[in-house]
Amino acid sequence: MNTPIVKSIWDQATGSWQYVFHDPETMKGAIVDPVLDFDPLAGATSTANAERLLDYVRETGIELVWILDTHPHADHFSAAAWLKQQTGAPTAIGEKVTGVQKLWQGIYNLPADFATDGSQWDQLWSDGDAFMVGKVPVKVMFSPGHTLASVTYVAGDAAFVHDTLMMPDSGSSRADFPGGDADALYDSISAILALPEETRLFVGHDYAPGREAQCEATVAEHRAANIHWKGAPSRTEYRAVRDARDATLPLPKLMLAALQVNIRGGQLPETESNGRSYLKVPLNYFQSR
């Protein structure tokens, strides 16, 4: 099994993990789920996280061949568009992103000419698509549940599982966002944990419950110790746990800001007549918890 080198970079502000993986033989690599910084009090974006990724790529001598989003994130902005501007590397996401775009176009009341065909990315992957990063084979697994568009990238013996699984002591990710579904998440986790037991699973988030932030555990470790999966729960048992947990969770602090950027592939909304971009908030669409 091909073994890519994986660099994980932690964003404490959003609890997000972002990754660079590369083939050590050819030095070709890819970035997964890069973070564009956003200060909600100032309404200001910045590129500190993306620059950390870019510095690592350049210092290591990696030839960047892809910038990969797993899904439109609810808790941070995507830096995919900015990184493409800096490097020329193409961007990609799963093809079901078009459904997320249409869903949130309605929530934000975006104009009819807002593109909901995924054209903000250079490549839309289908379930089962395969591509190479150097000599590392990468397979795309459609893995909805957290969102209706989520994909997992299985790169050699490493799988970037985004917001399906958390670390074993935290369980799995929520399924109560618009387009989310606990039954679909059960199926996605089942498929991920059917990968070879030595497969390294890299999660999208860790909120470090009383320990240092972590990002990696094997399939075998999740099967044995994941608090939402050990004991091989039935679909009904898993859904009961997931639904009960989701009912206690507030919406992510940046969700209403982040989604309108992330359904644009990380591009800010179009500038208005004064040259500035603006974010919209759909008042009273979501009930507070």
JOJONOR-V537709 format. One record per residue. N is the residue number from 1. RES is the residue in three letters. PSI is psi in degrees with one decimal (999 if undefined). D_FIRST is the distance of its C-alpha to the first C-alpha in Angstrom with 2 decimals. Layout:
N & RES & PSI & D_FIRST
N & RES & PSI & D_FIRST
//
This chain:
1 & MET & 132.3 & 0.00
2 & ASN & 141.0 & 3.80
3 & THR & 97.0 & 6.34
4 & PRO & 153.5 & 9.67
5 & ILE & 129.0 & 12.88
6 & VAL & 125.5 & 14.85
7 & LYS & 122.6 & 18.63
8 & SER & 136.8 & 20.62
9 & ILE & 124.7 & 24.31
10 & TRP & 133.6 & 26.77
11 & ASP & 101.6 & 29.88
12 & GLN & -34.9 & 32.26
13 & ALA & -35.5 & 34.88
14 & THR & 1.2 & 32.88
15 & GLY & 26.1 & 30.36
16 & SER & 144.4 & 27.58
17 & TRP & 134.9 & 24.16
18 & GLN & 150.9 & 23.11
19 & TYR & 150.6 & 19.92
20 & VAL & 126.9 & 18.79
21 & PHE & 149.0 & 15.16
22 & HIS & 159.3 & 14.42
23 & ASP & 117.3 & 12.36
24 & PRO & -18.2 & 13.76
25 & GLU & -47.5 & 14.12
26 & THR & -14.8 & 16.16
27 & MET & 20.3 & 17.33
28 & LYS & 143.3 & 17.29
29 & GLY & 176.1 & 17.09
30 & ALA & 151.2 & 18.32
31 & ILE & 139.3 & 20.61
32 & VAL & 124.9 & 20.45
33 & ASP & 56.7 & 23.78
34 & PRO & 147.8 & 26.07
35 & VAL & 129.1 & 29.40
36 & LEU & 124.0 & 32.82
37 & ASP & 144.3 & 35.32
38 & PHE & 126.6 & 38.36
39 & ASP & 105.5 & 41.50
40 & PRO & -24.9 & 43.18
41 & LEU & -39.0 & 46.49
42 & ALA & -13.4 & 46.87
43 & GLY & 34.4 & 45.04
44 & ALA & 135.5 & 43.24
45 & THR & 154.7 & 39.74
46 & SER & 173.4 & 38.15
47 & THR & 26.4 & 34.94
48 & ALA & -46.2 & 34.26
49 & ASN & -45.6 & 30.80
50 & ALA & -35.7 & 29.82
51 & GLU & -34.1 & 31.20
52 & ARG & -42.9 & 29.06
53 & LEU & -46.6 & 25.93
54 & LEU & -39.2 & 27.46
55 & ASP & -43.8 & 28.49
56 & TYR & -44.7 & 25.01
57 & VAL & -46.9 & 23.68
58 & ARG & -42.2 & 26.58
59 & GLU & -31.5 & 26.64
60 & THR & -17.5 & 22.98
61 & GLY & 29.9 & 23.43
62 & ILE & 136.6 & 21.02
63 & GLU & 108.1 & 21.82
64 & LEU & 121.8 & 21.85
65 & VAL & -15.5 & 20.96
66 & TRP & 148.5 & 21.06
67 & ILE & 112.7 & 22.93
68 & LEU & 123.9 & 21.64
69 & ASP & 139.6 & 23.81
70 & THR & -28.1 & 22.59
71 & HIS & 167.8 & 26.24
72 & PRO & 113.1 & 29.79
73 & HIS & 150.6 & 30.10
74 & ALA & -9.6 & 33.25
75 & ASP & -2.7 & 33.23
76 & HIS & 159.5 & 32.68
77 & PHE & 148.8 & 33.20
78 & SER & 136.4 & 30.36
79 & ALA & 15.0 & 30.41
80 & ALA & -45.3 & 28.52
81 & ALA & -41.3 & 31.74
82 & TRP & -42.0 & 32.82
83 & LEU & -35.3 & 29.54
84 & LYS & -41.3 & 29.74
85 & GLN & -36.4 & 33.28
86 & GLN & -30.5 & 32.24
87 & THR & -23.1 & 29.27
88 & GLY & -2.0 & 29.62
89 & ALA & 141.7 & 26.03
90 & PRO & 154.3 & 26.00
91 & THR & 154.3 & 25.81
92 & ALA & 156.4 & 24.24
93 & ILE & 169.6 & 24.48
94 & GLY & 150.4 & 24.39
95 & GLU & -21.0 & 27.23
96 & LYS & -1.0 & 28.91
97 & VAL & -25.0 & 30.11
98 & THR & -34.6 & 33.21
99 & GLY & -38.4 & 34.24
100 & VAL & -41.0 & 34.01
101 & GLN & -44.7 & 36.06
102 & LYS & -40.0 & 38.71
103 & LEU & -49.7 & 38.90
104 & TRP & -20.8 & 39.44
105 & GLN & -41.5 & 41.67
106 & GLY & -42.7 & 44.04
107 & ILE & -41.4 & 43.77
108 & TYR & -4.5 & 44.55
109 & ASN & 48.1 & 47.01
110 & LEU & 154.9 & 45.44
111 & PRO & 160.2 & 47.35
112 & ALA & -25.2 & 46.84
113 & ASP & 4.1 & 45.48
114 & PHE & 128.1 & 42.51
115 & ALA & 119.2 & 39.46
116 & THR & 31.3 & 37.47
117 & ASP & 9.9 & 35.33
118 & GLY & 11.4 & 32.45
119 & SER & -5.9 & 33.72
120 & GLN & -15.7 & 33.35
121 & TRP & 158.7 & 29.64
122 & ASP & -25.0 & 28.49
123 & GLN & 133.3 & 25.90
124 & LEU & 119.5 & 25.91
125 & TRP & 146.0 & 22.73
126 & SER & 159.6 & 23.05
127 & ASP & 129.7 & 21.06
128 & GLY & -6.1 & 18.10
129 & ASP & 150.6 & 18.30
130 & ALA & 145.6 & 15.34
131 & PHE & 171.1 & 15.43
132 & MET & 141.0 & 13.74
133 & VAL & 97.2 & 14.12
134 & GLY & -123.0 & 14.12
135 & LYS & 11.1 & 10.98
136 & VAL & 117.7 & 9.03
137 & PRO & 137.9 & 9.47
138 & VAL & 128.0 & 11.60
139 & LYS & 140.0 & 13.12
140 & VAL & 123.4 & 16.54
141 & MET & 119.9 & 17.65
142 & PHE & 123.9 & 21.42
143 & SER & 68.4 & 22.17
144 & PRO & 176.5 & 25.93
145 & GLY & -56.1 & 28.28
146 & HIS & -47.2 & 28.67
147 & THR & 169.8 & 29.68
148 & LEU & -1.7 & 29.91
149 & ALA & 1.0 & 27.64
150 & SER & 141.6 & 24.63
151 & VAL & 155.3 & 21.08
152 & THR & 137.7 & 17.70
153 & TYR & 116.0 & 15.09
154 & VAL & 104.3 & 11.47
155 & ALA & 99.2 & 9.72
156 & GLY & -122.3 & 5.94
157 & ASP & 13.8 & 6.10
158 & ALA & 137.0 & 9.78
159 & ALA & 127.4 & 12.54
160 & PHE & 101.8 & 16.00
161 & VAL & 6.9 & 18.27
162 & HIS & -130.1 & 21.59
163 & ASP & 52.4 & 24.62
164 & THR & -61.3 & 23.46
165 & LEU & 146.5 & 22.69
166 & MET & -171.0 & 24.31
167 & MET & 155.8 & 23.44
168 & PRO & -35.3 & 23.97
169 & ASP & -3.5 & 27.55
170 & SER & -10.4 & 28.44
171 & GLY & -121.0 & 27.10
172 & SER & 174.8 & 26.52
173 & SER & 161.8 & 28.01
174 & ARG & 158.6 & 31.34
175 & ALA & 25.1 & 32.06
176 & ASP & 8.0 & 35.70
177 & PHE & 162.1 & 35.62
178 & PRO & 125.9 & 37.10
179 & GLY & -6.9 & 34.67
180 & GLY & 160.8 & 32.79
181 & ASP & 122.7 & 32.59
182 & ALA & -33.6 & 31.62
183 & ASP & -43.5 & 31.01
184 & ALA & -37.6 & 28.51
185 & LEU & -38.0 & 26.82
186 & TYR & -45.5 & 26.63
187 & ASP & -39.6 & 24.85
188 & SER & -44.9 & 22.40
189 & ILE & -40.0 & 21.60
190 & SER & -43.8 & 21.32
191 & ALA & -41.1 & 18.68
192 & ILE & -42.3 & 16.65
193 & LEU & 2.2 & 16.99
194 & ALA & -4.7 & 15.90
195 & LEU & 162.2 & 12.25
196 & PRO & 141.5 & 10.20
197 & GLU & -20.5 & 12.35
198 & GLU & -3.0 & 10.13
199 & THR & 131.0 & 9.55
200 & ARG & 121.5 & 11.75
201 & LEU & 124.5 & 14.69
202 & PHE & 120.3 & 16.91
203 & VAL & 160.8 & 20.45
204 & GLY & -24.2 & 23.12
205 & HIS & 153.5 & 25.93
206 & ASP & 128.4 & 27.07
207 & TYR & 15.6 & 30.77
208 & ALA & 67.5 & 30.50
209 & PRO & 88.2 & 32.81
210 & GLY & 22.1 & 34.48
211 & ARG & 177.0 & 31.56
212 & GLU & 149.0 & 29.61
213 & ALA & 138.3 & 27.52
214 & GLN & 159.7 & 23.88
215 & CYS & -9.5 & 20.98
216 & GLU & 133.5 & 17.84
217 & ALA & 153.0 & 17.25
218 & THR & 165.5 & 14.53
219 & VAL & -45.0 & 14.91
220 & ALA & -40.5 & 16.39
221 & GLU & -38.5 & 18.80
222 & HIS & -42.3 & 19.99
223 & ARG & -36.9 & 20.58
224 & ALA & -33.4 & 22.59
225 & ALA & -8.7 & 24.45
226 & ASN & 125.9 & 24.61
227 & ILE & -18.1 & 28.38
228 & HIS & -1.4 & 28.34
229 & TRP & -22.3 & 25.84
230 & LYS & 145.4 & 26.19
231 & GLY & 4.2 & 28.20
232 & ALA & 69.0 & 26.66
233 & PRO & 149.4 & 29.51
234 & SER & 167.1 & 30.97
235 & ARG & -43.2 & 31.21
236 & THR & -42.3 & 34.83
237 & GLU & -44.0 & 34.15
238 & TYR & -44.6 & 31.47
239 & ARG & -39.4 & 33.73
240 & ALA & -42.7 & 36.63
241 & VAL & -46.6 & 34.76
242 & ARG & -45.0 & 33.39
243 & ASP & -40.4 & 36.77
244 & ALA & -41.7 & 38.70
245 & ARG & -44.4 & 36.60
246 & ASP & -32.6 & 36.75
247 & ALA & -15.9 & 40.52
248 & THR & -6.2 & 40.86
249 & LEU & 132.3 & 38.88
250 & PRO & 163.6 & 40.67
251 & LEU & 146.8 & 39.37
252 & PRO & 143.1 & 37.24
253 & LYS & -32.9 & 39.67
254 & LEU & 6.5 & 38.33
255 & MET & -48.9 & 37.54
256 & LEU & -25.6 & 40.62
257 & ALA & -44.7 & 40.21
258 & ALA & -41.2 & 36.46
259 & LEU & -35.4 & 36.15
260 & GLN & -17.1 & 38.68
261 & VAL & -42.9 & 36.73
262 & ASN & -26.5 & 33.25
263 & ILE & -6.2 & 34.35
264 & ARG & 13.8 & 35.35
265 & GLY & 22.5 & 31.88
266 & GLY & 2.5 & 33.06
267 & GLN & 142.2 & 36.29
268 & LEU & 156.2 & 39.51
269 & PRO & 153.9 & 42.19
270 & GLU & 141.3 & 44.45
271 & THR & 148.7 & 47.15
272 & GLU & -171.1 & 50.64
273 & SER & -22.9 & 53.95
274 & ASN & 6.0 & 54.00
275 & GLY & 4.9 & 50.61
276 & ARG & 152.2 & 48.85
277 & SER & 152.2 & 46.14
278 & TYR & 147.5 & 46.80
279 & LEU & 146.0 & 44.90
280 & LYS & 149.5 & 46.38
281 & VAL & 118.5 & 46.60
282 & PRO & 96.6 & 47.32
283 & LEU & 133.4 & 50.03
284 & ASN & 18.0 & 50.21
285 & TYR & -41.3 & 47.36
286 & PHE & 137.7 & 45.41
287 & GLN & 138.8 & 47.29
288 & SER & 154.8 & 46.94
289 & ARG & 999 & 45.81
//
